[in-house]
Amino acid sequence: MAAEGGSLRITEMAVTTKVSHNNPIDAVRRINHRSVPALYCFTRIVNPSGEEAPIRHVWYRNGEVVGEQELQIKGQKWRTWSKRPIDRDSIGTWRVEALDSGGKLLKSVEFRIN
């Protein structure tokens, strides 16, 4: 049985240029599309039940969904991330939302690609 969405708590969420040793190396607020080939949305989450539970990262560009990825939370304290390639067509205002299995918003982060 999966954990109830209300019990999941995100303690850190950041868009980063790289994940190293299971941690983000930076927190992107604005970046040039030529800087890196991809961005990552890092999420640190607490799941008191410890039971496996899915979350979803939904990536938006200029208000439109451009990607989704389901991620499994497999312990009481878990770190996970999704990846999104970027290029010249990625220019715009971005948001990544973390949703529980019922679609409830747990947290979101915004950034801009120039």
Helices and strands as residue ranges (DSSP letters): G 5-7, E 9-16, E 19-20, E 23-24, E 30-31, E 38-46, E 53-61, E 64-73, E 77-85, G 88-90, E 92-99, E 105-113
